[in-house]
Amino acid sequence: MERFWLVLAIVAFFLLCLWGMYVGWRRKARSQSVQVPPFPEIPADRGAVLLESTGVYLATTFAGEWQNRVVTRGAGLRTSASWRLHDGGVAVERGGAPDFWIPRDAVTGVRRDTKIAGKVMGTDALLVVTWRLGDAELDTGFRGDDLDDYPQWIEQLKIKGGAQ
């Protein structure tokens, strides 16, 4: 009977921890909904696809704060994704989460990196686009299936986006 109560206490503690994580995630999402405006929707008239990559959308963080994940409006969900570059911007199409648009004129930087919210790699295997959304500057991270595409993304976004 002692063992039963011990197991019950451990299960209750585990469930309490899960509930605390859920409440914390929701509280963070609510506070960020004031700081970060809604992500732009992908426009219907986006034009021809200039470049396309598939892989995993990792996270969007506040620029320069690689561990401060933006969780509001579904931005905190890691999903499979397709990135498509158009003349006007980047269409981030995510499976099972809201798609969004990164306008080309909002891009302030693009780089290869080793880390972003919950993902650290030994090589520069991540593509990170820095962009402005309202008053917030964000880093959006992507892990492509083909890392050889990254130089083309960097070149295209730097040339036409004015990114440094």
C-alpha positions, -999 to +999 in steps of 0.1 A: +000+000+000+029+023+007+041+019-029+007+028-042+007+062-025+043+069-036+034+061-072+003+082-069+023+112-055+049+109-083+021+108-110+004+138-093+037+158-092+043+150-129+008+161-139+012+193-118+045+200-137+028+195-171-001+219-160+025+245-149+042+243-183+009+247-201-001+277-180+034+293-185+032+288-223-003+304-224+008+333-202+038+339-225+017+338-256-008+364-241+020+388-231+037+384-265+004+391-284+008+427-273+045+430-283+042+412-317+016+421-342-001+393-362+021+377-388+013+388-424-008+363-444+006+350-477-008+373-504-028+358-533-008+377-559+027+367-548+041+361-583+064+334-595+085+312-573+122+323-575+136+298-550+121+270-530+133+248-501+117+222-479+127+213-443+117+222-408+105+255-395+123+257-361+112+289-344+108+326-345+127+345-317+133+381-309+163+392-329+196+387-310+178+366-283+182+331-297+165+315-268+135+339-264+110+320-286+079+338-299+050+316-290+020+338-298-003+330-327+012+295-334+048+309-341+062+286-314+053+253-331+081+234-348+067+220-380+077+207-414+078+236-438+083+249-474+099+282-479+092+299-512+109+331-523+089+355-545+097+390-557+077+405-527+089+382-499+092+347-485+061+325-481+066+302-450+042+274-455+040+251-424+022+218-421-002+218-391+004+255-382-005+289-396+014+299-427+029+334-429+046+359-451+079+377-446+078+408-468+111+414-486+113+450-476+110+439-439+141+417-442+171+433-423+195+404-424+200+368-434+226+344-422+236+308-415+237+300-378+242+272-354+214+279-329+178+291-324+153+284-296+157+247-287+179+237-316+217+238-315+239+223-342+276+219-346+277+234-381+260+264-397+230+242-406+203+267-399+191+296-422+180+325-401+161+355-416+160+387-395+130+409-402+109+436-388+072+432-378+058+464-364+081+475-337+095+440-331+127+427-349+125+389-353+147+360-362+130+332-381+149+299-383+147+271-408+166+238-412+165+229-448+167+194-463+194+206-487+220+229-470+235+237-505+204+260-511+215+284-483+240+305-504+213+311-530+188+322-503+214+345-487+224+360-520+188+365-532+176+381-499+207+404-496+205+416-532+168+424-534+159+428-498+185+454-489+196+431-460+231+433-447 
